[in-house]
């Protein structure tokens, strides 16, 4: 889908529960709303600021849930915020 990137690729927030765990139930409603309002793609785990606070496992789970919620309707961009190039490569 990378060749389909164009227009508005919207970031969305990662909701957290009171215990600090990601609230995965909040992802699909946000993705549905964004797509329903005309975005051309979505970006998770990056530019809204929380990406650097996730460990690698949480980040992978977030991206998997984002891809599932988008269900092929729009491209998904993985936002990457890390302190080192080595961490980004991992």
C-alpha positions in Angstrom: 0.0 0.0 0.0 3.0 2.4 0.2 2.3 3.4 -3.4 -1.1 4.5 -2.3 0.1 7.1 0.2 -1.4 10.5 -0.7 -3.6 13.2 0.8 -4.2 13.3 4.5 -2.5 10.6 6.7 -3.8 11.3 10.1 -2.2 10.5 13.4 -4.4 9.2 16.2 -3.9 9.1 19.9 -3.1 5.9 21.9 -5.6 5.7 24.7 -4.4 4.2 28.0 -6.3 2.6 30.9 -5.9 3.8 34.5 -3.2 1.1 35.1 -1.1 2.4 32.2 -2.0 -0.4 29.7 -3.0 0.5 26.2 -6.8 0.6 25.8 -7.0 -1.4 22.6 -10.8 -1.0 22.5 -10.3 2.7 21.7 -8.4 2.1 18.5 -11.1 0.9 16.1 -13.6 3.7 16.9 -10.9 6.3 16.2 -9.8 4.7 13.0 -13.5 4.3 11.9 -14.1 8.0 12.6 -11.0 9.1 10.8 -11.8 7.0 7.7 -15.4 8.0 7.8 -14.3 11.7 7.7 -12.2 11.2 4.6 -8.6 10.6 5.6 -6.4 8.8 3.1 -4.3 6.9 5.7 -3.6 6.6 9.4 -0.4 6.9 11.4 -0.2 5.1 14.8 2.4 5.3 17.6 4.2 8.4 16.5 3.5 12.0 16.1 0.9 12.4 18.9 3.7 12.0 21.4 3.1 8.7 23.2 5.2 6.5 20.8 8.4 7.0 22.7 6.8 5.9 25.9 5.8 2.4 24.6 8.1 -0.6 24.8 8.8 -2.6 21.7 6.1 -5.2 22.5 3.5 -2.6 23.2 4.4 -0.8 20.0 4.1 -4.0 18.0 0.7 -4.7 19.6 -0.5 -1.2 18.8 0.5 -1.5 15.2 -1.1 -4.9 14.8 -4.4 -3.5 16.3 -4.1 -0.5 14.0 -3.7 -2.7 10.9 -6.6 -4.8 12.0 -8.9 -1.8 12.6 -8.0 -0.2 9.3 -8.9 -3.5 7.6 -7.3 -2.6 4.3 -9.5 0.5 3.9 -6.5 2.9 4.0 -2.7 2.6 4.3 -1.3 2.4 7.8 1.9 4.3 8.6 4.0 3.1 11.6 5.1 6.2 13.4 8.5 5.7 14.8 9.8 7.8 17.7 13.0 6.4 19.3 16.1 7.9 20.9 18.6 6.0 18.7 18.8 4.8 15.1 19.7 1.3 16.5 16.3 1.1 18.3 14.5 2.2 15.2 16.2 -0.5 13.2 15.2 -3.2 15.7 
